[in-house]
């Protein structure tokens, strides 16, 4: 089975709580986050179509320039 290539990882969290998104070429998004100080290191896999528009915009804004076109396509923007 071929490994799916990572497009970029974007950090949207605060100084104390993680809120990281990793985009993959197959359209999946890994969301790694801390819900609060007692619920740390949570992980969920999302389909890019299920990510809210505001999060998509933030991801695209912070994605490295060389990955923006691929990210835009994956996110449907």
Secondary structure as UniProt FT lines:
FT   STRAND          6..11
FT   STRAND          19..24
FT   TURN            25..26
FT   STRAND          28..33
FT   TURN            37..38
FT   STRAND          42..47
FT   HELIX           48..50
FT   HELIX           53..62
FT   HELIX           65..67
FT   HELIX           68..75
//
